[in-house]
């Protein structure tokens, strides 16, 4: 099975979602990659199943990413390991990602097309016309007892972003929204 890696497939905004959450704030962080910062927190919840339901408040977002916490820690400690032309390290892999595709009329700002709640591994339906979202799944179901982080971002018309994240242990109802990367 072909595996999908962080930098190779994730849009810049989805990469921001992973980088934007930090351990000093509840559900979201103040900093992010690409010169952007999170202007507001998006509260999130995750159910405890191995194929959990992800939910957040205040409408759709531009992306949802789910990754093993150990992978995020590796990426934070080795920022160039996942960047081409390097051969991607398996630690660059995401468990699940669902992102809005750029609008051809305004390709610089991703629309907020990813609705809450969203089941892990769900893919957008192909109803004809221009697709608005893409989903990539490497782990379905998640591995029991492994800690993951789910992160979302919402793009705003003024160019700012809102961010949210939550850590959880797959297969349990335990989550920890105070220690996101």
Secondary structure as UniProt FT lines:
FT   HELIX           6..9
FT   HELIX           12..20
FT   TURN            23..24
FT   TURN            34..35
FT   STRAND          38..41
FT   STRAND          44..46
FT   TURN            50..51
FT   STRAND          53..56
FT   STRAND          63..68
FT   HELIX           69..77
FT   TURN            79..82
FT   TURN            84..85
FT   HELIX           90..92
FT   STRAND          96..100
FT   STRAND          102..103
FT   TURN            104..105
FT   STRAND          106..110
FT   STRAND          118..119
FT   TURN            120..121
FT   STRAND          133..137
FT   TURN            144..145
FT   STRAND          147..155
FT   TURN            157..158
FT   STRAND          161..169
FT   TURN            170..171
FT   STRAND          175..176
FT   TURN            177..178
//
